[in-house]
Amino acid sequence: MDREPVDTPTPAKTRKKRIPIESLESEIKSLRAQLQAASVPGGLVHNSSGGDALGGVPITRGQHESPASLPPSSSLLRAPDALPARQPPVYGQTQVAPGSNSPLSVFSPVTSSLKRKRTHFEVEPVGTPDVVAMGLISMNDAESYFGTFFQGCHQYVPVFDPHFDSLQGIRSRSGILFSTICAAGCRIHAGADSNSWRMLNFHIKRVLNAVMGTPASSSLETIQALLVRACYTSERSLLVTVATRLAIELGLPKAYEKVSARCISRSNETGPETGEDDVSLLRKTRTWLHLLNLGHILHVDAGDLLTFKFRGDVRRCRILLENALSTDLDLHLISQVELNAMRASTYSALANAWNQSDDEIMEVIEDAKIDIDVWFNDWLRIFERSSSQKRWLALHLRIQQCWADTMVLCRAVRLSGVENVDAMSPTQKDILLMAKKALEKHLHIIIEEPRDYLSNLRFAMDFVWAKCAFCFLLLLKLSMLLPEENEQTRRKLVEHGQILLSELRSAGGNGNGTQSTTGRVYLQLLQTGLEKFSRTVLHENLSQGEAPLTGTNTPRQGTGASMGSGQHNELESFVPEQFVFEWDFPGLTLFSSPTTEAGWLDDFLKSALIGGEEFFGFGWNSADVSEQSTTI
């Protein structure tokens, strides 16, 4: 029987499995070169194939000063066939680069024998447990506040999906967003004077300020928390700006592009194809569009600078409604985006027409009104065939149409630089009459039964309260400056004003501890303006059976029989600072009396800046008003 040959090792085969001393010397030289290259900014050494030469582990200057600090060669080397082609870094051992016999050392970033060089400063990670985990409120209270928010507040922050943003879902994703929503709901449920709201408000300020200081820890939910907060604070412009910058860093504009492209590509397909990626992209898209919408609102109505705008026709964003995941609130959001982008374009056109004639300015107005009417009719048809909440959406659509018309007309009058109605041209007076008709239409819409708009105003953002108060105050002033009605019409206006005040008291809480600071301020403005109109135009005191809204009696002046000739200027000089310094609403500085031209601004500045005995006839000091402002 033949014996099988035995493969005895030969010196040549043994040499193939050994690593020559020359290779080890070459490796030591290579390590020295890598240590020198580690001083270059970036701290990573890349090999010729484009990957990290040290397996993706950064080597910083000061970690390894010389090859003498390396472990012994017996613990650094492994046979080339001992590792697969691609393995994660094994600390304290050696990996071999694919396709070569040269071992690459992988170092542990932290060892007991080596010290990491410390910098003088470091970013402190911010822990953001939610308000329930911190013990600030109970879980039952959190559920109540969360539910209150989604009864109406979410309509003014249309970035949430009721099928996705449940209480547990939001709480698991972001303690900041969950806490901010609970705080907003507490403001409505318990009131701005409650200890719960004050405690939550203080906590939210601390957390959001810390998050804005460390943007690396931000997420989509952080941006949404900033947007919720911006609805109910005077620092809204700053919060929207910070949220916009974070959104750009997180790539939210790209999400809009992706969703639009997918809607176009799927338009010819049968049946929706959606997944988790589509849900995430649509959430980002909603947030980005709401940011753009707020940016345009603050540009047109608060005087902020416009940093982002749509390129091309804004109506292209309607393609998002083709997405199978779109909701009724998406209809509301996109319609508002279109309107405010269009208003910003009109604002720019009017600003460029400052030196043009009345006829040319009237052409700009007519073009703007045509655009607003087309927008209104388009979306009314869309709501009729697409939405189960078409009544609510159509109501807001009508109110927004009146607001847009009024602002275009008032800005056109401001453009002339003439505020004395007696000195205006016939065209300018016609523009004011058009604005007055738009304001009358606005008032009739919001007080008509069943008055759903006013009853839900307790959920509204500060901007909506400001619009509601301004529109009625401007209507009062124009009714006095353009006296074309008889006494019966003016008395009817006073009756409608009392209805408005009554409904707003019910919505705001009537000062019993559940009323927000914002509601209290604007209710007082409305009440004071209505009393001044009654004394000036009807020559009678408007009796108020309700308790004072601010705890301070509104000063009463004499009856019509005892009024002096200067009493006619009482309403003309009533220019609340909220519509001058906080919001850029034109129209309330109009006047008709020659004496008012020289005196109203002096009285205004004296009360606002010096801090007179009364603040615009309220019985408030300037310090009292500043204490009521809400900041982040």
C-alpha positions in Angstrom: 0.0 0.0 0.0 1.3 3.4 -1.0 1.7 5.9 1.7 0.2 9.4 1.1 2.8 12.1 0.9 3.1 14.3 4.0 3.4 18.0 3.4 6.3 18.8 5.6 7.0 22.5 6.2 9.9 23.9 4.2 11.9 27.0 5.1 10.4 28.7 2.1 6.8 28.2 3.3 7.8 29.2 6.8 9.2 32.4 5.6 5.9 33.2 3.8 4.0 33.3 7.1 6.5 35.5 8.9 6.5 39.3 8.7 10.1 40.4 7.9 11.8 42.8 10.2 12.0 45.3 7.3 8.2 45.4 7.2 8.1 46.2 10.9 10.6 49.0 10.5 8.6 50.3 7.6 5.5 50.3 9.7 7.2 52.2 12.5 8.3 54.9 10.0 4.7 55.0 8.7 3.4 55.5 12.2 5.8 58.3 12.8 4.6 60.0 9.6 1.0 59.6 10.7 1.7 61.1 14.1 3.2 64.1 12.4 0.3 64.4 10.0 -2.1 64.3 13.0 -1.2 67.9 13.8 -3.0 69.0 10.6 -6.5 70.3 11.3 -9.0 67.5 11.0 -7.0 64.9 13.0 -7.7 62.1 10.5 -5.1 60.3 8.3 -6.5 58.9 5.1 -5.0 56.1 3.1 -4.8 55.9 -0.7 -8.1 54.2 -1.1 -10.0 57.1 0.4 -10.7 55.5 3.8 -9.2 56.3 7.2 -5.8 54.8 7.5 -6.4 54.1 11.2 -9.8 52.6 10.8 -11.7 55.8 11.3 -10.1 56.5 14.7 -8.8 60.1 15.0 -5.3 60.7 16.3 -4.9 64.0 17.9 -1.7 65.7 18.8 -0.7 64.9 22.3 -2.3 61.5 22.4 0.8 59.6 21.2 4.0 61.4 21.3 6.4 58.7 20.0 6.6 55.1 18.9 8.2 54.3 22.3 4.7 54.5 23.8 3.4 51.7 21.6 2.6 48.3 23.1 5.1 45.5 22.4 5.2 44.1 18.9 3.9 40.8 20.0 0.6 42.3 21.0 0.4 44.6 18.0 0.7 42.1 15.2 -1.7 39.5 13.9 -1.4 37.2 10.9 -2.9 38.7 7.7 -5.4 35.8 7.4 -6.6 36.2 11.0 -9.1 39.0 10.1 -11.7 39.3 7.4 -11.4 42.0 4.7 -13.7 44.4 6.6 -13.9 44.4 10.4 -14.7 47.1 12.9 -11.7 48.6 14.8 -10.3 46.3 17.5 -8.7 48.5 20.1 -5.2 47.5 21.3 -4.7 45.2 18.3 -3.6 45.5 14.7 -5.7 45.4 11.5 -4.2 44.6 8.1 -5.3 46.8 5.2 -7.0 44.8 2.5 -4.7 43.8 -0.3 -1.5 44.3 1.6 0.7 42.7 4.2 1.3 45.9 6.1 -0.3 45.9 9.5 -2.2 49.1 10.7 -2.3 49.8 14.4 -5.6 50.9 15.9 -5.2 52.8 19.2 -7.6 53.1 22.0 -8.6 56.8 22.4 -8.6 56.6 26.2 -5.9 54.6 28.1 -4.8 54.6 31.6 -1.3 55.5 30.6 -2.1 58.3 28.1 -3.8 61.5 28.9 -6.1 63.3 26.5 -5.3 67.0 26.0 -8.0 69.1 27.5 -9.3 72.3 26.0 -10.2 75.4 28.0 -13.9 75.1 27.0 -16.3 72.4 26.2 -20.0 72.1 25.3 -22.1 71.1 28.2 -24.9 68.7 27.1 -28.3 69.8 28.1 -30.6 67.3 29.7 -34.2 67.9 28.7 -36.6 65.7 30.7 -40.2 66.5 30.3 -42.3 68.3 32.9 -43.9 65.1 34.1 -40.6 63.4 34.6 -39.3 66.4 36.5 -42.4 66.3 38.8 -43.6 69.8 37.8 -47.1 68.5 37.0 -48.8 65.1 37.2 -49.6 62.9 34.3 -53.3 63.6 34.7 -52.6 67.4 34.4 -50.3 66.8 31.4 -53.1 64.8 29.6 -55.5 67.6 30.3 -53.2 70.4 29.1 -52.2 68.3 26.0 -55.8 67.7 25.1 -56.6 71.5 25.5 -53.8 72.3 23.1 -55.2 70.0 20.4 -58.7 71.4 20.9 -57.8 74.5 19.0 -54.2 75.8 19.5 -52.8 73.3 16.9 -54.9 75.1 14.2 -52.5 78.1 14.6 -49.4 75.8 14.5 -50.5 73.5 11.6 -47.4 71.3 11.8 -48.9 68.3 13.6 -50.6 65.2 12.2 -53.3 63.8 14.6 -52.6 60.3 13.3 -48.9 60.5 14.3 -48.5 63.1 17.0 -50.2 61.4 19.9 -49.3 62.2 23.5 -47.1 59.1 23.9 -45.6 59.6 20.5 -44.5 63.2 21.1 -43.3 62.5 24.6 -41.2 59.6 23.5 -39.6 61.6 20.7 -39.0 64.9 22.5 -39.4 66.1 26.0 -39.0 69.7 24.9 -41.9 69.6 22.5 -44.1 67.7 24.9 -43.4 70.2 27.7 -44.0 73.2 25.4 -47.3 71.8 24.3 -48.4 71.2 27.9 -47.3 74.7 28.8 -49.4 76.2 26.0 -52.4 74.1 27.0 -52.0 75.1 30.7 -52.0 78.8 29.6 -55.5 78.2 28.1 -56.8 75.8 30.7 -55.6 77.3 34.0 -54.9 80.9 32.8 -51.8 83.1 32.7 -52.3 84.1 36.4 -52.1 80.5 37.7 -49.0 79.1 39.5 -49.0 76.1 37.2 -48.6 78.3 34.1 -45.9 80.5 35.7 -43.9 77.4 36.8 -44.2 75.8 33.3 -43.4 79.1 31.6 -40.2 79.5 33.6 -39.1 75.9 32.9 -39.8 76.3 29.1 -37.8 79.5 29.0 -34.8 77.9 30.6 -34.9 74.8 28.4 -35.4 76.6 25.1 -32.7 79.1 25.8 -30.3 76.3 26.5 -31.3 74.4 23.3 -30.8 77.6 21.2 -27.3 77.9 22.7 -26.4 74.3 21.6 -27.9 73.9 18.1 -26.1 70.6 17.6 -28.7 68.9 19.8 -31.6 70.3 17.9 -34.2 68.2 16.0 -37.4 68.7 14.1 -39.3 68.6 17.4 -37.1 71.4 18.7 -38.1 73.6 15.8 -41.8 72.7 16.4 -41.4 73.6 20.1 -40.0 77.0 19.1 -43.0 77.6 16.8 -45.5 76.7 19.5 -43.7 79.1 21.8 -43.6 81.9 19.2 -47.4 82.0 19.1 -47.8 83.2 22.6 -44.8 85.4 23.3 -43.7 88.9 22.3 -40.3 87.5 21.3 -41.9 85.8 18.3 -39.6 87.3 15.7 -36.4 86.0 17.4 -37.9 82.6 17.9 -39.0 82.3 14.3 -35.5 83.4 13.1 -33.8 80.8 15.3 -36.2 78.1 14.2 -35.6 79.0 10.5 -31.8 78.7 10.9 -32.2 75.3 12.6 -34.5 74.2 9.9 -32.0 75.0 7.2 -29.3 73.2 9.1 -31.5 70.1 9.4 -32.4 70.2 5.7 -36.1 71.0 5.9 -36.1 72.9 2.5 -34.8 69.7 0.9 -37.7 67.8 2.3 -40.1 70.1 0.6 -38.3 69.4 -2.7 -38.4 65.7 -2.2 -42.1 65.6 -1.3 -43.0 67.7 -4.3 -41.0 65.5 -6.7 -42.6 62.4 -5.3 -46.1 63.8 -5.7 -45.3 64.6 -9.3 -43.9 61.2 -10.0 -46.8 59.4 -8.4 -49.5 61.5 -10.1 -49.9 58.9 -12.9 -49.7 55.9 -10.7 -52.7 53.9 -9.3 -52.9 53.7 -5.6 -50.8 55.6 -3.0 -47.4 54.3 -2.1 -46.4 55.7 1.3 -43.9 54.6 3.9 -42.2 55.9 7.0 -39.9 58.0 4.9 -42.9 59.8 3.4 -44.3 60.5 6.9 -41.0 62.0 8.0 -40.6 64.1 4.9 -44.2 65.5 5.1 -43.7 66.4 8.7 -40.6 68.4 7.8 -42.3 70.0 4.9 -45.2 71.2 7.0 -42.8 72.7 9.5 -40.8 74.5 6.8 -43.9 75.9 5.1 -45.3 77.2 8.4 -41.9 78.9 9.0 -42.1 80.6 5.6 -45.7 81.6 6.4 -44.7 83.2 9.7 -41.8 84.9 8.1 -44.1 86.5 5.5 -46.6 87.5 8.2 -43.9 89.1 10.4 -42.5 90.9 7.3 -45.8 92.4 6.2 -47.6 92.9 9.5 -44.7 93.5 11.9 -42.0 95.2 9.8 -39.5 92.3 9.9 -37.0 91.9 7.1 -37.9 89.1 4.6 -35.1 86.6 4.5 -36.7 83.8 2.5 -39.4 83.7 -0.2 -40.7 81.5 -2.9 -39.1 81.4 -6.3 -41.6 81.2 -9.0 -45.4 80.8 -8.6 -46.3 80.0 -5.0 -49.3 78.0 -6.1 -47.0 75.2 -7.0 -47.1 74.1 -3.4 -50.6 72.9 -4.0 -49.0 69.7 -5.4 -48.5 68.6 -1.8 -52.3 68.1 -1.5 -51.9 65.1 -3.9 -50.0 63.3 -1.1 -52.1 60.6 0.4 -51.0 61.7 3.9 -52.2 65.3 3.6 -54.8 66.4 6.2 -57.4 69.2 6.5 -54.9 71.4 8.3 -52.7 71.1 5.3 -55.4 72.8 3.3 -55.4 75.6 5.8 -51.6 75.8 5.9 -51.1 75.9 2.2 -53.8 78.5 1.6 -52.2 80.8 4.2 -48.8 80.3 2.7 -50.2 81.4 -0.7 -52.0 84.4 0.7 -49.1 85.8 2.7 -46.6 85.3 0.0 -48.9 87.2 -2.3 -49.3 89.9 0.3 -45.5 90.2 0.6 -45.3 90.7 -3.2 -48.0 93.4 -3.0 -46.2 95.1 -0.1 -43.0 95.2 -2.2 -44.9 96.6 -5.2 -46.5 99.4 -3.1 -43.1 100.2 -1.6 -41.7 100.7 -5.1 -44.6 103.0 -6.0 -44.0 105.6 -3.3 -43.3 108.4 -5.9 -46.1 107.5 -8.3 -49.4 109.2 -8.9 -52.7 108.3 -7.4 -53.8 106.6 -10.6 -50.7 104.4 -10.7 -51.1 103.5 -7.0 -54.8 102.6 -7.7 -53.6 100.2 -10.4 -51.5 98.4 -7.9 -54.4 98.2 -5.5 -56.7 96.8 -8.3 -54.2 94.2 -9.2 -53.8 93.2 -5.6 -57.6 92.9 -5.1 -57.9 90.8 -8.2 -55.2 88.4 -6.9 -56.9 88.2 -3.5 -60.3 87.4 -5.1 -58.8 84.8 -7.4 -57.1 83.2 -4.4 -60.4 83.3 -2.4 -62.5 81.7 -5.1 -59.8 79.0 -5.9 -59.6 77.8 -2.3 -63.3 78.0 -1.7 -63.8 75.5 -4.5 -60.9 73.3 -3.1 -62.5 73.3 0.4 -65.9 72.4 -1.0 -64.8 69.2 -2.7 -61.8 68.1 -0.6 -62.5 68.8 3.1 -64.8 67.5 5.8 -64.2 70.7 7.7 -65.1 73.0 4.9 -67.3 75.2 7.1 -64.5 76.1 9.5 -62.0 76.5 6.6 -64.4 78.7 4.6 -65.0 81.0 7.7 -61.3 81.6 8.1 -60.9 82.1 4.4 -63.5 84.9 4.4 -61.9 86.6 7.4 -58.4 86.4 5.8 -59.8 88.0 2.6 -61.1 91.0 4.5 -57.8 91.4 6.4 -55.8 91.3 3.2 -58.0 93.8 1.4 -57.9 96.2 4.4 -54.1 96.1 4.7 -53.5 96.7 1.0 -55.8 99.8 1.1 -54.4 101.2 4.4 -50.8 100.8 3.2 -51.6 102.6 0.0 -52.9 105.5 2.0 -49.8 105.5 4.2 -47.7 105.6 1.1 -48.9 109.1 0.2 -47.6 110.4 3.5 -50.8 112.3 4.2 -52.5 111.4 7.4 -54.9 114.4 7.7 -58.1 113.2 6.0 -59.1 116.8 5.3 -56.0 117.2 3.2 -56.4 114.0 1.2 -57.1 113.8 -2.5 -60.5 112.3 -3.7 -58.7 109.1 -4.7 -57.2 108.7 -1.3 -60.5 109.3 0.4 -62.1 106.7 -1.9 -59.4 104.2 -0.8 -60.3 104.9 2.8 -64.0 104.2 2.1 -63.0 100.9 0.5 -61.1 100.0 3.6 -64.0 100.9 5.8 -66.3 98.6 3.8 -63.8 95.8 4.2 -63.7 96.4 7.9 -67.5 96.4 8.2 -67.6 93.1 6.3 -65.0 91.7 8.7 -67.1 92.7 11.7 -70.3 91.2 10.4 -68.5 87.9 9.6 -67.0 87.4 13.1 -70.2 88.3 15.1 -72.7 86.4 12.9 -74.2 83.3 14.6 -73.1 80.9 15.8 -69.9 83.0 16.3 -67.6 80.0 16.2 -64.7 82.2 15.3 -64.9 84.3 18.5 -65.7 81.4 20.8 -62.4 79.7 19.7 -60.4 82.8 20.0 -59.1 81.7 23.4 -56.9 79.2 21.5 -55.6 81.9 19.2 -52.1 83.2 18.9 -51.3 86.8 19.9 -51.4 88.0 16.3 -55.0 87.0 15.9 -56.0 88.9 19.0 -54.1 91.9 17.7 -55.9 91.8 14.3 -59.3 91.5 15.9 -58.8 94.5 18.1 -57.2 96.6 15.4 -59.9 96.0 12.9 -62.6 97.3 15.2 -60.7 100.2 16.4 -59.9 101.3 12.9 -63.5 100.9 11.9 -64.4 103.3 14.8 -61.9 105.8 13.7 -62.9 105.7 10.0 -66.6 106.0 11.0 -65.7 109.2 12.7 -63.3 110.6 10.1 -65.7 109.8 7.2 -69.1 110.8 8.6 -71.4 109.5 6.0 -73.7 107.5 8.3 -76.6 108.7 10.3 -76.9 108.4 14.1 -78.8 105.2 13.8 -76.0 103.6 11.9 -73.5 104.7 14.5 -75.5 103.4 17.3 -75.7 100.1 15.5 -71.9 100.1 15.3 -71.8 100.6 19.1 -74.2 97.7 19.6 -72.0 95.4 17.4 -69.0 96.5 19.4 -70.7 95.5 22.7 -71.4 92.1 21.2 -67.8 91.8 20.2 -66.6 92.7 23.7 -69.0 90.3 25.3 -67.9 87.4 23.1 -64.2 88.2 23.7 -64.7 88.3 27.4 -66.2 84.9 27.3 -63.4 83.6 25.1 -60.7 85.3 27.2 -62.1 84.4 30.7 -63.4 87.8 31.8 -60.4 88.4 34.1 -61.2 85.7 36.6 -57.8 84.2 36.5 -58.2 82.2 33.3 -57.6 85.1 31.0 -54.3 85.5 29.2 -52.3 88.7 29.5 -52.7 89.2 25.7 -56.5 88.9 25.9 -56.6 91.3 28.8 -54.7 94.0 27.0 -56.6 93.8 23.8 -60.0 93.7 25.6 -59.0 96.8 27.4 -58.1 98.5 24.1 -61.5 97.6 22.6 -63.4 98.8 25.6 -61.5 102.1 25.8 -61.9 102.7 22.1 -65.6 102.0 22.2 -66.1 104.4 25.1 -64.2 107.1 23.4 -66.3 106.7 20.2 -69.5 106.8 22.2 -68.5 110.0 24.0 -67.1 111.7 20.9 -69.7 110.8 18.3 -72.9 110.0 20.3 -72.1 112.5 23.1 -72.9 110.0 25.8 -71.2 107.8 28.3 -71.2 104.1 27.6 -72.2 102.4 30.8 -70.2 99.3 31.7 -71.8 96.8 34.0 -68.9 94.5 33.8 -66.1 94.5 36.3 -62.9 96.4 35.2 -60.8 94.1 33.0 -57.5 95.1 34.5 -58.5 95.9 38.1 -58.3 99.7 37.3 -61.4 101.8 36.6 -61.4 103.2 33.1 -61.4 107.0 33.5 -64.8 108.5 32.7 -65.1 111.9 31.2 -68.1 114.3 31.3 -71.3 113.8 29.4 -72.0 115.4 26.0 -73.4 118.5 27.6 -70.2 119.3 29.3 -67.8 118.4 26.6 -65.4 121.0 25.3 -64.4 121.7 21.7 -61.2 119.7 22.2 -63.1 116.6 23.2 -63.5 115.7 19.5 -59.8 114.8 19.4 -60.2 112.1 22.1 -60.6 109.2 19.7 -58.3 110.6 17.1 -55.4 110.7 19.5 -56.1 107.1 20.7 -53.1 105.3 19.1 -52.2 102.2 21.3 -48.5 101.4 21.3 -49.2 97.7 20.4 -50.1 98.8 16.8 -47.1 101.0 16.5 -44.1 99.3 18.2 -45.2 95.7 18.2 -47.3 95.4 15.1 -47.0 97.5 11.9 -50.8 98.0 11.3 -51.4 101.3 9.4 -54.4 103.5 9.8 -54.8 104.4 13.4 -52.7 107.6 13.1 -55.2 109.2 10.7 -56.9 112.4 11.9 -59.0 115.3 10.6 -58.7 118.0 13.3 -56.0 120.7 12.7 -55.0 120.7 16.4 -54.5 116.9 16.4 -51.8 117.2 13.7 -49.5 119.0 16.1 -50.5 117.3 19.4 -51.3 113.6 19.0 -47.6 112.5 18.5 -46.4 114.6 21.4 -49.1 113.1 23.7 -48.2 109.7 22.4 -44.5 109.9 23.0 -45.0 111.6 26.4 -47.2 108.7 27.6 -45.1 105.9 26.1 -41.5 107.1 26.7 -41.6 109.3 29.7 -44.2 107.3 31.7 -47.0 109.8 32.4 -49.7 109.4 35.0 -51.8 107.4 32.5 -51.1 105.2 29.6 -53.3 106.2 26.7 -56.2 107.0 29.0 -56.2 103.5 30.6 -55.1 104.5 34.1 -52.0 102.4 33.5 -48.4 103.4 34.1 -45.9 102.5 31.4 -44.2 100.2 33.9 -47.5 98.4 34.4 -47.8 97.5 30.8 -44.2 96.4 30.5 -44.6 94.0 33.4 -47.5 92.3 31.5 -45.4 91.5 28.4 -44.4 87.9 28.0 -40.9 87.0 27.0 -39.2 83.8 26.3 
